[in-house]
Amino acid sequence: MIDQLDDIEARVSAALDQAVDLEQLEEWRRATIGRKGEVQLLTRRMGEIGPADRPAFGKRINEIKASLQVAFEARQEALKRSAHDNDDDDRLDVTLPGRRPTLGGLHPSTLVMRRIERIFGDMGFQTYRSPDVVTDQLNFGDLNMPPDHPARDMQDTFYTTDPSVVLRTHTSGGQILAMQEQYPAPVRVILPGMCYRNEQITSRSEIQFHQIEGLAVGPAITFADLKGTLTEFARRLFGEGRGARFRASYFPFTEPSAEMDIACFLCDGEGCQLCKETGWLEILGCGMVHPTVLWNGGYDPEEWSGFAFGMGPERIAMLRHGIRDIRYFWSNDLRFLRQFQRFV
Ligand code: DAH
């Protein structure tokens, strides 16, 4: 009886080699090592054998089952592989031209901001992040704008459920945090970030927009440092030879304060619609850090001085590219966004 097992194994193995596709292989499995297959059912024939031979008989059956299982899996693997190789759909035609990958692009605001960060980075300014949600104190109070200060009217503010916590209306509060974090000077940072104002959305004003704040503090920083740094910045951003000027202005957190203009891109100073016939485009506000602000940042104004500036990258991009409506920036219209592979 045990001898018969060898014959069965040989026959079943030969049948396995005959299976030429996965379907036939499955048929073979069902007929042999499957639950009701011939090999599986051999165990039932134990009864036909004398008790003395039973252990050897059982052991032999188990060996056969195990080796057939291994052979089955190997055959299955081989058939699967050759099925795949013969599948016309999957075959690789190396002569076909490649598919052009669709490349995304950076948002124009990101492009301008990176350019600006890079320029200041090259001049030794570190990029610093400050939070979007801040106390009323940081956004206004620490910047020399007490609750009844008239300058607060210029900024319609988004308040949170806690009236002492606001969405920042400008990045200037970050100056205080940067000074507090970095003592003693030199402090040389720029602070890019989103700002929020509760305004009517029009072609000229959005409820959110970016600003890039800048701050330098040291033992003997003067207005000449401010002018030199910002003039060099404008030269690197807009190119050699674009005229620039500083105009006296007012901000509560700087004294003296100024605004920087550059010669109009469109008319080069002649006067046109873009520059409202002035020949100049305002690109940023700046000034010497007010003594009170230095003090609030932990710097004694008797010992230290500094300059600060703030600019709007969307505004700069609009002037640079003649974009007439600020709403394009957040409307996600690909026809607009696609035009900006790089700034300038
Ligand atoms: N915070 C001002 C604004 O939102 C911009 C500004 C002006 C920032 C002068 C400054 C500065 O740091 O010195 O319009």
Residues whose N, C-alpha, C, O or C-beta is under 5 A from the ligand:
A	BS01	DAH	T169 H170 S172 G214 F251 T254 G285 C286 G287 A308 F309 G310
